[in-house]
Amino acid sequence: MQLLGHVLTSRTALAALAVAATAFGPVAARAQMSDNVVRIGVLGDMGGQFADIGGRGSVVAAELAAEDFGGKVAGVPVEIISGDHQNKADVGGATLRKWFDEGGVDAVADLPVSSVALAAQEIAREKKKTLLISGAAVSELTGKACSPYSTHWADDTYALANATGKAVTALANGKSWYFITVDYSFGHAMERDAAAAVASAGGKVLGSARHPLGAPDLSSFLLQAQASKAQVIGLTNVGGDTSNAVKQAAEFGITSGGQKLAGFLVFLTDIKAMGLPLAKGLLVSTGFYWDQNDEARAFARRFEAKVGRMPTKQQASVYASVKHYLKAVAAAGSDDAGKVNAQMRDLPVDYFGHAASIRPDGRVLYDLTLYEVKSPAESKGPWDFYKPVTTLPASEVFRPGETGCPLGKS
């Protein structure tokens, strides 16, 4: 069955699952729920360049979160549907309006691509519906664009830039930088925040170059970075663009010549696609890695059983956000977005065994870790890619809560 254009045939009803959800909070009367179903849409890139990062894996992650509740919450079924926004704000916006106006959708998760998420946030605010943003990274989502109905689960541009910029600059060979940046809102925000972090840590930015999204040949930009003699080349791009940059940097002998690469938004699937011989030594910061602790490994093994590979941090954040949303629905005894989002901000967050919290502006706070990609000799398995360098406390990496958002400080 399809629901309202753009919705994929992966619509999954979980009401038949028999496990009770009593461990997650009180069961409320059906009368307090809007239509006797809690319906969650997973809106993402299902067939484009970001499909491996989220895509069908994000849908599976949401389904696993619903399974944790036995497919029911507050006495009503949980239903997961999915849609493809094709990385276009107008397509995503049209899908959201249909879901909210005609489809009975209560919350939407995933939402990669910053332009789509920013447009979605305005629609959800207007419709008083919940957004669980697990894909888009632009920090404005909890700044001037913040909403009482949204929570931002992805590592955002400010935190990634701050964590990676400061931590790498603190290394002996990390004082000078050159940025290669994708030319749209995400890349601009990431480069801006990263440059500020580098400067605050005593480093110096020698220059930058901007390239179109999805450019197959980054050689001219890499040669400019090589000629700058910067100790670190910061890759303020994502997905295939980052992979191409790393591969072509190896071809030009940039990394073997002593310059380090730092990726600001790198996913496990990117490392898999590049291969450790090319990606070794790449520095990345992230709030989730499948092998970081027992809780992360337990989720990852369940995910792997269904998808055939380990989850990315985007897919992990879909799982964590949907699970926390359902916990808040149970606590509120309602699917009213205002009540549920208030509960989400009040309840403690379990982010894969790490204590986390949600500020009034919707920013989810958790520690990040700077990792270095292992060499082939160091890796002990097909997904054993990262070795930790240092842990970065949430209080030191995320943007202060009062910046640009009218929803209050924390």
Stockholm file with secondary structure:
# STOCKHOLM 1.0

chainA/1-410         MQLLGHVLTSRTALAALAVAATAFGPVAARAQMSDNVVRIGVLGDMGGQFADIGGRGSVVAAELAAEDFGGKVAGVPVEIISGDHQNKADVGGATLRKWFDEGGVDAVADLPVSSVALAAQEIAREKKKTLLISGAAVSELTGKACSPYSTHWADDTYALANATGKAVTALANGKSWYFITVDYSFGHAMERDAAAAVASAGGKVLGSARHPLGAPDLSSFLLQAQASKAQVIGLTNVGGDTSNAVKQAAEFGITSGGQKLAGFLVFLTDIKAMGLPLAKGLLVSTGFYWDQNDEARAFARRFEAKVGRMPTKQQASVYASVKHYLKAVAAAGSDDAGKVNAQMRDLPVDYFGHAASIRPDGRVLYDLTLYEVKSPAESKGPWDFYKPVTTLPASEVFRPGETGCPLGKS
#=GR chainA/1-410 SS CCCSSSBCTTCEECTTCCCCCGGGSCCCCGGGSSSSCEEEEEEECSSSTTTTTSHHHHHHHHHHHHHHTTTEETTEEEEEEEEECTTCHHHHHHHHHHHHHHSCCCEEEECCSHHHHHHHHHHHHHHTCEEEECSCCCGGGGTTTCCTTEEECSCCHHHHHHHHHHHHHTSTTCSEEEEEEESSHHHHHHHHHHHHHHHHTTCEEEEEEEECTTCSCCHHHHHHHHHHTCSEEEEECCTHHHHHHHHHHHHTTTTTTTCEEEESSCCHHHHHHHCHHHHTTCEEEESCCTTSSHHHHHHHHHHHHHHSSCCCHHHHHHHHHHHHHHHHHHHHTSCCHHHHHHHHHHSCEEETTEEEEECTTSBEECCEEEEEECCTTTCCSTTCCEEEEEEECHHHHSCCTTSSCTTCCC
#=GC SS_cons         CCCSSSBCTTCEECTTCCCCCGGGSCCCCGGGSSSSCEEEEEEECSSSTTTTTSHHHHHHHHHHHHHHTTTEETTEEEEEEEEECTTCHHHHHHHHHHHHHHSCCCEEEECCSHHHHHHHHHHHHHHTCEEEECSCCCGGGGTTTCCTTEEECSCCHHHHHHHHHHHHHTSTTCSEEEEEEESSHHHHHHHHHHHHHHHHTTCEEEEEEEECTTCSCCHHHHHHHHHHTCSEEEEECCTHHHHHHHHHHHHTTTTTTTCEEEESSCCHHHHHHHCHHHHTTCEEEESCCTTSSHHHHHHHHHHHHHHSSCCCHHHHHHHHHHHHHHHHHHHHTSCCHHHHHHHHHHSCEEETTEEEEECTTSBEECCEEEEEECCTTTCCSTTCCEEEEEEECHHHHSCCTTSSCTTCCC
//
